[in-house]
Amino acid sequence: MPKSIKIFAITGSTRKNSSNYKILKYISENIKTDFEVEIFEDLDELPHFTPDLDIENAPEKIISFRNKIAQADGIIICTPEYVFSLPGSLKNALEWCVSTIIFSKKKVGLITASASGEMAHDQLILIIRTLEAQFEDENLLLIQGVRGKIDEEGKIINDETLAALNKFITNFENQFLTEM
């Protein structure tokens, strides 16, 4: 039996049952069975980045977070935009990874789902590129006006968004399946 492909999915929102969480839940339920998706929604539990603790004295929660990234075959990040930027909690989590190589050559899919999202999307791409992760344009998705495209139960109610998410899933899967 082939090994499953482990995907660590990070929601950039600290709001429980956010649109970003619902998108990751949709992906986890609609990705091929070869994939095992773990959704991380505990950004609010990670301590503030402190360079003095970065490597030798990293807090236990950071070690666990980094290990999940390192052990994953791929990463998906789905984030909102707050005040024309990435949420501070997501940026904080990524800052804990800068001095490591855990993202280096890791296959990544990036989704920004917000009212506008353009600036946060650009910032996320820049940070992930700085971390040397591997992604193609097909693994980038900007969903604007997200609140009107997903209902309370997490159902995608906008046909264009549904098609874009399904295309994102297929493109993300193909990165791994072409290697098998």
C-alpha positions in Angstrom: 0.0 0.0 0.0 1.5 3.4 -1.0 2.2 5.8 1.8 -0.2 8.7 2.2 0.9 12.2 1.3 0.9 14.3 4.5 -0.4 17.9 4.1 -0.1 20.3 6.9 -2.8 23.0 6.4 -2.5 26.3 8.3 -5.4 28.7 8.7 -4.2 32.3 9.1 -7.3 33.3 11.0 -7.6 32.8 14.8 -11.4 33.0 14.5 -13.0 29.6 15.1 -14.9 28.3 12.1 -13.6 31.2 9.9 -14.0 31.2 6.2 -10.3 30.2 5.9 -10.9 27.2 8.1 -14.0 26.3 6.0 -11.9 26.4 2.8 -9.2 24.2 4.3 -12.0 21.8 5.5 -13.4 21.8 2.0 -10.0 20.9 0.6 -9.4 18.2 3.1 -12.7 16.6 2.3 -12.3 16.8 -1.5 -8.6 16.0 -2.0 -7.7 12.5 -3.2 -7.7 9.7 -0.6 -3.9 9.4 -1.1 -3.6 12.7 0.9 -3.9 13.1 4.7 -4.6 16.7 5.7 -4.1 18.0 9.2 -5.6 21.5 9.7 -3.7 23.7 12.2 -5.8 26.4 13.7 -3.9 27.2 16.9 -1.8 30.2 15.8 -3.1 32.1 18.8 -1.4 29.6 21.1 2.1 30.2 19.6 4.3 32.5 21.7 5.5 35.8 20.2 8.6 35.4 18.1 11.8 36.1 20.1 15.2 35.8 18.4 16.8 34.9 21.7 14.7 31.7 21.9 14.7 30.9 18.2 17.0 28.0 17.9 18.5 26.7 21.1 15.7 27.5 23.5 12.6 27.3 21.3 9.4 26.9 23.2 7.8 23.5 23.1 4.8 24.7 21.0 7.2 26.1 18.4 9.1 22.8 18.3 5.9 21.0 17.7 4.7 23.4 15.1 8.1 23.2 13.2 8.0 19.4 13.4 4.6 19.3 11.8 5.9 21.4 8.9 9.1 19.3 8.6 7.2 16.0 8.6 4.6 17.1 6.1 5.1 16.4 2.4 3.3 19.7 1.6 1.8 22.8 3.2 -1.3 24.7 2.4 -1.8 28.1 4.0 -5.2 29.9 3.8 -5.3 33.3 5.3 -7.4 36.4 5.5 -6.1 39.9 5.1 -6.2 42.2 8.2 -5.6 46.0 7.7 -4.1 45.4 4.2 -1.6 42.9 5.6 -1.1 39.3 6.9 -2.7 38.6 10.2 0.0 39.1 12.9 -0.5 35.6 14.3 0.4 34.0 10.9 3.4 36.3 10.4 4.5 35.4 13.9 4.3 31.7 13.1 6.3 32.1 9.9 8.9 34.2 11.7 9.6 31.2 13.9 10.6 29.3 10.7 12.9 31.8 9.1 16.1 30.6 10.8 15.3 26.9 9.8 15.2 25.1 6.5 11.9 23.4 7.2 10.1 25.2 4.3 13.1 24.8 1.9 11.9 22.9 -1.3 8.6 22.1 0.5 5.6 22.0 -1.9 3.2 24.8 -0.9 -0.2 26.0 -1.9 -1.2 29.5 -0.9 -4.8 30.9 -0.6 -5.8 34.3 0.5 -9.5 34.6 1.2 -10.7 37.9 2.4 -12.7 41.0 1.5 -9.9 42.2 -0.8 -6.8 40.2 0.1 -4.4 41.5 -2.6 -1.8 43.0 -0.3 -1.8 40.1 2.1 -1.5 37.7 -0.8 1.5 39.5 -2.2 3.1 39.5 1.3 2.5 35.8 1.8 4.1 35.0 -1.5 7.1 37.1 -0.6 7.5 35.4 2.8 7.1 31.9 1.5 9.5 32.6 -1.4 12.0 33.9 1.3 11.5 30.6 3.2 12.5 28.9 -0.1 9.3 26.9 -0.4 8.4 25.5 -3.8 5.2 26.7 -5.5 3.9 27.5 -9.0 1.3 30.1 -10.0 -1.2 27.2 -10.2 -0.8 26.8 -6.5 -1.8 30.4 -5.7 -5.4 31.4 -5.2 -6.9 34.8 -4.2 -10.6 34.6 -3.2 -12.0 38.1 -2.8 -15.3 38.8 -1.1 -15.1 35.4 0.6 -17.9 35.9 3.1 -20.5 36.0 0.4 -19.1 32.8 -1.2 -19.3 30.4 1.7 -22.3 29.7 3.9 -22.4 29.2 7.7 -22.1 25.4 7.2 -19.0 25.8 5.0 -20.7 25.1 1.7 -19.1 26.9 -1.2 -22.2 28.8 -2.6 -20.4 30.6 -5.5 -19.8 28.5 -8.6 -16.7 30.5 -9.7 -15.1 30.0 -6.3 -16.1 26.3 -6.3 -14.4 25.9 -9.7 -11.3 27.8 -8.6 -11.0 25.7 -5.4 -11.4 22.4 -7.3 -8.8 23.6 -9.8 -6.5 24.5 -6.9 -6.9 21.0 -5.4 -6.2 19.3 -8.7 -3.1 21.4 -9.3 -1.8 20.9 -5.8 -2.4 17.1 -6.0 -0.6 16.9 -9.4 2.6 18.2 -7.9 2.8 15.0 -5.8 1.1 12.5 -8.1 3.5 13.2 -11.1 6.4 12.1 -8.9 4.8 8.8 -8.1 
